[in-house]
Amino acid sequence: MKRIPRISATSRPASLGAVVLLALTSASVAAADDGRGPLGVTVDAAATRQSARVGALFGADRADRPAGGHFCTASVVHSERGDLIVTAAHCVAGADDGLVFVPGYRNGKTPYGVWKVTRRYLPDGWAEGRDGDEDSDLAFAAVAERDGERLEDVVGANRFTPGTETGATAVTVTGYPDSHDTPLTCTNRPAPHSRTQQRIDCPDFTGGTSGSPWVNGDHQVVGVLGGHDQGGTTPDTSYSVVLGEEAAELYREATGETREG
């Protein structure tokens, strides 16, 4: 997961509210096509239809006691089967003991249920059980139905959209830091880091936010927090692989059930 030293709520030099207040006085306001509110400001994510599509990942042993046990973030993306989530490969590559996904997770509550991960879809380098190429740090997972309902029918889904130009519009990143039991969110415009990596400047995205979706104004996932240094070494700058042909191929495999990770 994102390689940042764990920061407890009491050890931060300033409260999140103070950080937000300072940013609000200096950040430029987003244009209409760039999303809502000022750019580069991290706040608690409101409980909305959109934020319900983002959730926390837990080990299967925490399914009945989720409070404080999440370790990465994932989000629902559209598929014909209605059961698909996307996250970072380093979040799920070694999860041999089982995983569950909790969309809209807040303060130990599971308002949309706990969904058992049944399959993982990983790039070849990660599927071999070792740390893979940071340019391939992306994965999909399928979840089982609950009480005859599909995940996408319950919370909806964003569309996974590879091939989008980095920085074409601002994106909103939403995720779960280890030290926070509610999601944080921030809107900003990504920038290229290299030919294969993109970056975004948003404060307070500490360990646990790996796998957070980067969603544009058209509800398209155009990045997933991970990649370079497994998402970054500071809380203020995060990374994603550029979603190119490899990402598109992995998505086709996940939606076509052609390979099990």
Phi and psi in degrees as GROMACS dihedral restraints (atoms count N, CA, C in turn):
[ dihedral_restraints ]
;  ai    aj    ak    al  type     phi  dphi    fc
    3     4     5     6     1   -52.8    20    10
    4     5     6     7     1   124.3    20    10
    6     7     8     9     1   -82.4    20    10
    7     8     9    10     1    78.7    20    10
    9    10    11    12     1  -131.4    20    10
   10    11    12    13     1   134.2    20    10
   12    13    14    15     1   -55.6    20    10
   13    14    15    16     1   138.2    20    10
   15    16    17    18     1   -61.0    20    10
   16    17    18    19     1   130.8    20    10
   18    19    20    21     1  -117.3    20    10
   19    20    21    22     1   118.5    20    10
   21    22    23    24     1   -77.1    20    10
   22    23    24    25     1   158.8    20    10
   24    25    26    27     1   -61.5    20    10
   25    26    27    28     1   -30.4    20    10
   27    28    29    30     1   -83.0    20    10
   28    29    30    31     1   -16.1    20    10
   30    31    32    33     1   -94.4    20    10
   31    32    33    34     1    -5.5    20    10
   33    34    35    36     1   -68.5    20    10
   34    35    36    37     1   145.6    20    10
   36    37    38    39     1   -70.0    20    10
   37    38    39    40     1   -20.3    20    10
   39    40    41    42     1  -150.0    20    10
   40    41    42    43     1   155.3    20    10
   42    43    44    45     1   -72.6    20    10
   43    44    45    46     1   159.5    20    10
   45    46    47    48     1   -58.5    20    10
   46    47    48    49     1   -36.9    20    10
   48    49    50    51     1   -60.9    20    10
   49    50    51    52     1   -39.5    20    10
   51    52    53    54     1   -67.0    20    10
   52    53    54    55     1   -38.4    20    10
   54    55    56    57     1   -62.2    20    10
   55    56    57    58     1   -44.7    20    10
   57    58    59    60     1   -63.0    20    10
   58    59    60    61     1   -43.4    20    10
   60    61    62    63     1   -60.9    20    10
   61    62    63    64     1   -43.3    20    10
   63    64    65    66     1   -63.6    20    10
   64    65    66    67     1   -43.1    20    10
   66    67    68    69     1   -66.5    20    10
   67    68    69    70     1   -36.8    20    10
   69    70    71    72     1   -63.3    20    10
   70    71    72    73     1   -28.1    20    10
   72    73    74    75     1   -81.2    20    10
   73    74    75    76     1   -15.0    20    10
   75    76    77    78     1  -122.4    20    10
   76    77    78    79     1   -20.5    20    10
   78    79    80    81     1   -76.0    20    10
   79    80    81    82     1   145.0    20    10
   81    82    83    84     1   -74.6    20    10
   82    83    84    85     1   150.5    20    10
   84    85    86    87     1   -84.5    20    10
   85    86    87    88     1   137.5    20    10
   87    88    89    90     1   -68.7    20    10
   88    89    90    91     1   143.2    20    10
   90    91    92    93     1   -71.5    20    10
   91    92    93    94     1   167.3    20    10
   93    94    95    96     1   -58.2    20    10
   94    95    96    97     1   -35.8    20    10
   96    97    98    99     1   -88.0    20    10
   97    98    99   100     1     4.7    20    10
   99   100   101   102     1  -104.2    20    10
  100   101   102   103     1     5.9    20    10
  102   103   104   105     1    99.8    20    10
  103   104   105   106     1  -173.4    20    10
  105   106   107   108     1   -92.6    20    10
  106   107   108   109     1   146.4    20    10
  108   109   110   111     1    73.1    20    10
  109   110   111   112     1  -175.2    20    10
  111   112   113   114     1   -70.2    20    10
  112   113   114   115     1   153.1    20    10
  114   115   116   117     1   -84.5    20    10
  115   116   117   118     1   147.1    20    10
  117   118   119   120     1    73.1    20    10
  118   119   120   121     1    23.9    20    10
  120   121   122   123     1  -115.7    20    10
  121   122   123   124     1   127.3    20    10
  123   124   125   126     1  -101.5    20    10
  124   125   126   127     1   128.9    20    10
  126   127   128   129     1  -137.2    20    10
  127   128   129   130     1   168.8    20    10
  129   130   131   132     1   -65.7    20    10
  130   131   132   133     1   134.5    20    10
  132   133   134   135     1   -76.1    20    10
  133   134   135   136     1   130.4    20    10
  135   136   137   138     1   -70.1    20    10
  136   137   138   139     1   153.5    20    10
  138   139   140   141     1   -78.7    20    10
  139   140   141   142     1   101.8    20    10
  141   142   143   144     1  -132.6    20    10
  142   143   144   145     1   173.8    20    10
  144   145   146   147     1   -59.9    20    10
  145   146   147   148     1   -36.8    20    10
  147   148   149   150     1   -72.0    20    10
  148   149   150   151     1   -45.9    20    10
  150   151   152   153     1   -68.9    20    10
  151   152   153   154     1   -20.9    20    10
  153   154   155   156     1   -66.1    20    10
  154   155   156   157     1   -19.2    20    10
  156   157   158   159     1   -79.1    20    10
  157   158   159   160     1   -10.7    20    10
  159   160   161   162     1  -103.4    20    10
  160   161   162   163     1   139.7    20    10
  162   163   164   165     1  -148.7    20    10
  163   164   165   166     1   179.1    20    10
  165   166   167   168     1  -104.5    20    10
  166   167   168   169     1   148.4    20    10
  168   169   170   171     1   -99.2    20    10
  169   170   171   172     1   139.3    20    10
  171   172   173   174     1  -132.6    20    10
  172   173   174   175     1   155.4    20    10
  174   175   176   177     1   -66.7    20    10
  175   176   177   178     1   150.5    20    10
  177   178   179   180     1   -59.0    20    10
  178   179   180   181     1   -26.3    20    10
  180   181   182   183     1   -71.5    20    10
  181   182   183   184     1   -10.5    20    10
  183   184   185   186     1  -102.2    20    10
  184   185   186   187     1    10.9    20    10
  186   187   188   189     1   -59.2    20    10
  187   188   189   190     1   -35.0    20    10
  189   190   191   192     1   -96.9    20    10
  190   191   192   193     1    -3.9    20    10
  192   193   194   195     1  -146.3    20    10
  193   194   195   196     1    69.5    20    10
  195   196   197   198     1   -75.0    20    10
  196   197   198   199     1   -19.9    20    10
  198   199   200   201     1   -53.4    20    10
  199   200   201   202     1   121.2    20    10
  201   202   203   204     1    74.6    20    10
  202   203   204   205     1     4.7    20    10
  204   205   206   207     1  -103.0    20    10
  205   206   207   208     1     5.4    20    10
  207   208   209   210     1   -78.0    20    10
  208   209   210   211     1   155.0    20    10
  210   211   212   213     1  -135.0    20    10
  211   212   213   214     1   -14.2    20    10
  213   214   215   216     1  -153.1    20    10
  214   215   216   217     1   174.4    20    10
  216   217   218   219     1  -118.6    20    10
  217   218   219   220     1   151.8    20    10
  219   220   221   222     1  -148.4    20    10
  220   221   222   223     1   169.3    20    10
  222   223   224   225     1  -148.5    20    10
  223   224   225   226     1   157.1    20    10
  225   226   227   228     1   -82.7    20    10
  226   227   228   229     1   129.7    20    10
  228   229   230   231     1  -121.3    20    10
  229   230   231   232     1   150.9    20    10
  231   232   233   234     1   -65.4    20    10
  232   233   234   235     1   138.8    20    10
  234   235   236   237     1  -151.5    20    10
  235   236   237   238     1   160.4    20    10
  237   238   239   240     1   -62.0    20    10
  238   239   240   241     1   -35.1    20    10
  240   241   242   243     1   -80.9    20    10
  241   242   243   244     1   -17.1    20    10
  243   244   245   246     1    71.4    20    10
  244   245   246   247     1    28.3    20    10
  246   247   248   249     1  -131.7    20    10
  247   248   249   250     1    18.4    20    10
  249   250   251   252     1  -108.0    20    10
  250   251   252   253     1   136.6    20    10
  252   253   254   255     1  -123.5    20    10
  253   254   255   256     1   156.1    20    10
  255   256   257   258     1  -121.8    20    10
  256   257   258   259     1   144.9    20    10
  258   259   260   261     1  -156.1    20    10
  259   260   261   262     1  -169.0    20    10
  261   262   263   264     1   -87.7    20    10
  262   263   264   265     1   145.7    20    10
  264   265   266   267     1   -61.2    20    10
  265   266   267   268     1   -37.5    20    10
  267   268   269   270     1   -68.7    20    10
  268   269   270   271     1   -12.8    20    10
  270   271   272   273     1   -78.1    20    10
  271   272   273   274     1   -29.5    20    10
  273   274   275   276     1  -122.6    20    10
  274   275   276   277     1    -5.8    20    10
  276   277   278   279     1   -62.0    20    10
  277   278   279   280     1   -37.1    20    10
  279   280   281   282     1  -104.7    20    10
  280   281   282   283     1    18.3    20    10
  282   283   284   285     1   -86.4    20    10
  283   284   285   286     1    65.6    20    10
  285   286   287   288     1   -77.4    20    10
  286   287   288   289     1   -16.4    20    10
  288   289   290   291     1   -91.1    20    10
  289   290   291   292     1     4.7    20    10
  291   292   293   294     1    99.5    20    10
  292   293   294   295     1   150.8    20    10
  294   295   296   297     1  -134.8    20    10
  295   296   297   298     1   156.0    20    10
  297   298   299   300     1  -131.7    20    10
  298   299   300   301     1   152.2    20    10
  300   301   302   303     1  -116.8    20    10
  301   302   303   304     1   132.0    20    10
  303   304   305   306     1  -121.6    20    10
  304   305   306   307     1    96.3    20    10
  306   307   308   309     1   -68.7    20    10
  307   308   309   310     1   142.0    20    10
  309   310   311   312     1    65.5    20    10
  310   311   312   313     1    22.2    20    10
  312   313   314   315     1   -59.2    20    10
  313   314   315   316     1   136.2    20    10
  315   316   317   318     1  -152.2    20    10
  316   317   318   319     1   120.1    20    10
  318   319   320   321     1    50.6    20    10
  319   320   321   322     1    47.2    20    10
  321   322   323   324     1    81.4    20    10
  322   323   324   325     1    -5.2    20    10
  324   325   326   327     1   -93.4    20    10
  325   326   327   328     1   146.9    20    10
  327   328   329   330     1  -124.0    20    10
  328   329   330   331     1    73.8    20    10
  330   331   332   333     1   -63.6    20    10
  331   332   333   334     1   -22.7    20    10
  333   334   335   336     1  -117.1    20    10
  334   335   336   337     1    17.2    20    10
  336   337   338   339     1    91.5    20    10
  337   338   339   340     1   172.7    20    10
  339   340   341   342     1  -112.5    20    10
  340   341   342   343     1   125.1    20    10
  342   343   344   345     1  -114.8    20    10
  343   344   345   346     1   122.8    20    10
  345   346   347   348     1   -78.3    20    10
  346   347   348   349     1   126.8    20    10
  348   349   350   351     1   -75.1    20    10
  349   350   351   352     1   126.7    20    10
  351   352   353   354     1  -108.2    20    10
  352   353   354   355     1   -25.2    20    10
  354   355   356   357     1  -145.6    20    10
  355   356   357   358     1   148.4    20    10
  357   358   359   360     1  -122.7    20    10
  358   359   360   361     1   140.8    20    10
  360   361   362   363     1  -121.0    20    10
  361   362   363   364     1   114.1    20    10
  363   364   365   366     1  -126.2    20    10
  364   365   366   367     1   149.9    20    10
  366   367   368   369     1   -60.8    20    10
  367   368   369   370     1   157.6    20    10
  369   370   371   372     1   -55.6    20    10
  370   371   372   373     1   -42.9    20    10
  372   373   374   375     1   -62.8    20    10
  373   374   375   376     1   -32.0    20    10
  375   376   377   378     1   -86.7    20    10
  376   377   378   379     1   -30.4    20    10
  378   379   380   381     1   -66.4    20    10
  379   380   381   382     1   -16.3    20    10
  381   382   383   384     1   -82.4    20    10
  382   383   384   385     1     5.4    20    10
  384   385   386   387     1    83.1    20    10
  385   386   387   388     1    21.7    20    10
  387   388   389   390     1  -133.9    20    10
  388   389   390   391     1   165.7    20    10
  390   391   392   393     1   -60.6    20    10
  391   392   393   394     1   130.6    20    10
  393   394   395   396     1   -98.1    20    10
  394   395   396   397     1  -174.7    20    10
  396   397   398   399     1   -64.8    20    10
  397   398   399   400     1   131.6    20    10
  399   400   401   402     1   -60.9    20    10
  400   401   402   403     1   -21.6    20    10
  402   403   404   405     1   -77.0    20    10
  403   404   405   406     1    -3.2    20    10
  405   406   407   408     1  -119.0    20    10
  406   407   408   409     1    22.5    20    10
  408   409   410   411     1   -81.3    20    10
  409   410   411   412     1    73.0    20    10
  411   412   413   414     1  -151.9    20    10
  412   413   414   415     1   142.1    20    10
  414   415   416   417     1  -151.9    20    10
  415   416   417   418     1   156.4    20    10
  417   418   419   420     1  -119.5    20    10
  418   419   420   421     1   157.6    20    10
  420   421   422   423     1  -144.2    20    10
  421   422   423   424     1   147.3    20    10
  423   424   425   426     1  -104.6    20    10
  424   425   426   427     1   147.0    20    10
  426   427   428   429     1  -120.3    20    10
  427   428   429   430     1   153.6    20    10
  429   430   431   432     1   -76.5    20    10
  430   431   432   433     1   154.6    20    10
  432   433   434   435     1   -65.3    20    10
  433   434   435   436     1   156.2    20    10
  435   436   437   438     1  -124.9    20    10
  436   437   438   439     1   122.3    20    10
  438   439   440   441     1    51.3    20    10
  439   440   441   442     1    38.8    20    10
  441   442   443   444     1    78.4    20    10
  442   443   444   445     1     5.3    20    10
  444   445   446   447     1  -107.7    20    10
  445   446   447   448     1   145.9    20    10
  447   448   449   450     1   -93.2    20    10
  448   449   450   451     1   149.9    20    10
  450   451   452   453     1   -54.6    20    10
  451   452   453   454     1   -48.0    20    10
  453   454   455   456     1   -64.3    20    10
  454   455   456   457     1   -30.3    20    10
  456   457   458   459     1   -69.1    20    10
  457   458   459   460     1   -25.8    20    10
  459   460   461   462     1   -85.2    20    10
  460   461   462   463     1   -45.2    20    10
  462   463   464   465     1  -118.7    20    10
  463   464   465   466     1    -3.8    20    10
  465   466   467   468     1    80.7    20    10
  466   467   468   469     1  -173.8    20    10
  468   469   470   471     1  -158.0    20    10
  469   470   471   472     1   149.3    20    10
  471   472   473   474     1   -89.1    20    10
  472   473   474   475     1   166.8    20    10
  474   475   476   477     1   -99.2    20    10
  475   476   477   478     1   130.3    20    10
  477   478   479   480     1   -78.1    20    10
  478   479   480   481     1   120.9    20    10
  480   481   482   483     1  -131.9    20    10
  481   482   483   484     1    82.3    20    10
  483   484   485   486     1   -70.9    20    10
  484   485   486   487     1   162.3    20    10
  486   487   488   489     1    87.2    20    10
  487   488   489   490     1     5.5    20    10
  489   490   491   492     1   -82.0    20    10
  490   491   492   493     1   136.0    20    10
  492   493   494   495     1   -65.0    20    10
  493   494   495   496     1   130.1    20    10
  495   496   497   498     1   -60.1    20    10
  496   497   498   499     1   128.1    20    10
  498   499   500   501     1    80.7    20    10
  499   500   501   502     1     8.8    20    10
  501   502   503   504     1   -58.9    20    10
  502   503   504   505     1   -39.5    20    10
  504   505   506   507     1  -143.2    20    10
  505   506   507   508     1   170.0    20    10
  507   508   509   510     1   -69.2    20    10
  508   509   510   511     1   159.4    20    10
  510   511   512   513     1  -130.6    20    10
  511   512   513   514     1   158.2    20    10
  513   514   515   516     1  -108.6    20    10
  514   515   516   517     1   125.2    20    10
  516   517   518   519     1  -106.0    20    10
  517   518   519   520     1   128.3    20    10
  519   520   521   522     1  -130.6    20    10
  520   521   522   523     1   128.5    20    10
  522   523   524   525     1  -160.9    20    10
  523   524   525   526     1   176.5    20    10
  525   526   527   528     1  -116.2    20    10
  526   527   528   529     1    98.0    20    10
  528   529   530   531     1   -61.5    20    10
  529   530   531   532     1   149.0    20    10
  531   532   533   534     1   -54.8    20    10
  532   533   534   535     1   -36.2    20    10
  534   535   536   537     1   -88.7    20    10
  535   536   537   538     1     7.3    20    10
  537   538   539   540     1  -128.4    20    10
  538   539   540   541     1   127.2    20    10
  540   541   542   543     1   -97.3    20    10
  541   542   543   544     1    12.7    20    10
  543   544   545   546     1  -131.4    20    10
  544   545   546   547     1   157.4    20    10
  546   547   548   549     1   -76.6    20    10
  547   548   549   550     1   149.8    20    10
  549   550   551   552     1  -106.3    20    10
  550   551   552   553     1   156.0    20    10
  552   553   554   555     1  -143.5    20    10
  553   554   555   556     1   150.3    20    10
  555   556   557   558     1  -154.1    20    10
  556   557   558   559     1   139.3    20    10
  558   559   560   561     1  -112.6    20    10
  559   560   561   562     1   131.5    20    10
  561   562   563   564     1  -161.5    20    10
  562   563   564   565     1   171.9    20    10
  564   565   566   567     1   -96.5    20    10
  565   566   567   568     1   122.4    20    10
  567   568   569   570     1   -67.8    20    10
  568   569   570   571     1   161.3    20    10
  570   571   572   573     1  -135.7    20    10
  571   572   573   574     1   152.4    20    10
  573   574   575   576     1   -65.7    20    10
  574   575   576   577     1   138.6    20    10
  576   577   578   579     1  -102.0    20    10
  577   578   579   580     1   -36.8    20    10
  579   580   581   582     1  -158.0    20    10
  580   581   582   583     1  -173.6    20    10
  582   583   584   585     1   -63.9    20    10
  583   584   585   586     1   -27.0    20    10
  585   586   587   588     1  -115.1    20    10
  586   587   588   589     1    -2.2    20    10
  588   589   590   591     1  -131.2    20    10
  589   590   591   592     1   146.7    20    10
  591   592   593   594     1  -125.4    20    10
  592   593   594   595     1   157.6    20    10
  594   595   596   597     1  -133.3    20    10
  595   596   597   598     1   159.2    20    10
  597   598   599   600     1  -145.4    20    10
  598   599   600   601     1   142.6    20    10
  600   601   602   603     1  -101.1    20    10
  601   602   603   604     1   108.5    20    10
  603   604   605   606     1  -145.8    20    10
  604   605   606   607     1   125.9    20    10
  606   607   608   609     1   -73.6    20    10
  607   608   609   610     1   156.6    20    10
  609   610   611   612     1    71.4    20    10
  610   611   612   613     1    16.6    20    10
  612   613   614   615     1   -89.7    20    10
  613   614   615   616     1    85.4    20    10
  615   616   617   618     1   -93.1    20    10
  616   617   618   619     1  -170.6    20    10
  618   619   620   621     1   -54.7    20    10
  619   620   621   622     1   139.6    20    10
  621   622   623   624     1   107.2    20    10
  622   623   624   625     1   -19.4    20    10
  624   625   626   627     1   -85.3    20    10
  625   626   627   628     1    -4.8    20    10
  627   628   629   630     1   -54.3    20    10
  628   629   630   631     1   137.1    20    10
  630   631   632   633     1    94.2    20    10
  631   632   633   634     1    -7.2    20    10
  633   634   635   636     1   -61.3    20    10
  634   635   636   637     1   134.0    20    10
  636   637   638   639     1   -76.8    20    10
  637   638   639   640     1   146.7    20    10
  639   640   641   642     1  -105.1    20    10
  640   641   642   643     1   108.0    20    10
  642   643   644   645     1  -114.8    20    10
  643   644   645   646     1   127.8    20    10
  645   646   647   648     1   -87.9    20    10
  646   647   648   649     1  -177.4    20    10
  648   649   650   651     1   -67.4    20    10
  649   650   651   652     1   -12.8    20    10
  651   652   653   654     1   -97.0    20    10
  652   653   654   655     1    15.4    20    10
  654   655   656   657     1    61.1    20    10
  655   656   657   658     1    39.2    20    10
  657   658   659   660     1  -109.5    20    10
  658   659   660   661     1   133.4    20    10
  660   661   662   663     1   -81.9    20    10
  661   662   663   664     1   113.2    20    10
  663   664   665   666     1  -116.2    20    10
  664   665   666   667     1     6.9    20    10
  666   667   668   669     1  -168.0    20    10
  667   668   669   670     1   159.8    20    10
  669   670   671   672     1  -139.6    20    10
  670   671   672   673     1   123.7    20    10
  672   673   674   675     1   -61.0    20    10
  673   674   675   676     1   122.8    20    10
  675   676   677   678     1   162.4    20    10
  676   677   678   679     1  -147.1    20    10
  678   679   680   681     1    77.4    20    10
  679   680   681   682     1  -121.9    20    10
  681   682   683   684     1   -55.9    20    10
  682   683   684   685     1   124.4    20    10
  684   685   686   687     1    51.6    20    10
  685   686   687   688     1    36.3    20    10
  687   688   689   690     1    50.8    20    10
  688   689   690   691     1    39.5    20    10
  690   691   692   693     1   112.6    20    10
  691   692   693   694     1   -14.8    20    10
  693   694   695   696     1   126.4    20    10
  694   695   696   697     1   157.9    20    10
  696   697   698   699     1  -108.2    20    10
  697   698   699   700     1    -0.4    20    10
  699   700   701   702     1  -127.8    20    10
  700   701   702   703     1   153.7    20    10
  702   703   704   705     1   -73.7    20    10
  703   704   705   706     1   -10.8    20    10
  705   706   707   708     1   -97.0    20    10
  706   707   708   709     1   -17.3    20    10
  708   709   710   711     1  -129.6    20    10
  709   710   711   712     1   127.2    20    10
  711   712   713   714     1  -123.2    20    10
  712   713   714   715     1   162.4    20    10
  714   715   716   717     1  -129.2    20    10
  715   716   717   718     1   163.0    20    10
  717   718   719   720     1  -148.7    20    10
  718   719   720   721     1   149.6    20    10
  720   721   722   723     1   -64.9    20    10
  721   722   723   724     1   149.6    20    10
  723   724   725   726     1   -71.7    20    10
  724   725   726   727     1   124.6    20    10
  726   727   728   729     1   -79.3    20    10
  727   728   729   730     1    97.0    20    10
  729   730   731   732     1  -112.3    20    10
  730   731   732   733     1  -145.6    20    10
  732   733   734   735     1   -67.3    20    10
  733   734   735   736     1   -36.4    20    10
  735   736   737   738     1   -62.0    20    10
  736   737   738   739     1   -42.1    20    10
  738   739   740   741     1   -64.7    20    10
  739   740   741   742     1   -40.5    20    10
  741   742   743   744     1   -63.6    20    10
  742   743   744   745     1   -40.4    20    10
  744   745   746   747     1   -67.6    20    10
  745   746   747   748     1   -41.0    20    10
  747   748   749   750     1   -64.0    20    10
  748   749   750   751     1   -39.5    20    10
  750   751   752   753     1   -62.9    20    10
  751   752   753   754     1   -41.7    20    10
  753   754   755   756     1   -61.8    20    10
  754   755   756   757     1   -40.5    20    10
  756   757   758   759     1   -65.3    20    10
  757   758   759   760     1   -42.5    20    10
  759   760   761   762     1   -65.8    20    10
  760   761   762   763     1   -40.4    20    10
  762   763   764   765     1   -78.3    20    10
  763   764   765   766     1   -21.0    20    10
  765   766   767   768     1   -98.5    20    10
  766   767   768   769     1     1.4    20    10
  768   769   770   771     1    53.8    20    10
  769   770   771   772     1    42.2    20    10
  771   772   773   774     1   -91.8    20    10
  772   773   774   775     1   -15.2    20    10
  774   775   776   777     1  -153.2    20    10
  775   776   777   778     1   139.8    20    10
  777   778   779   780     1  -107.2    20    10
  778   779   780   781     1   128.0    20    10
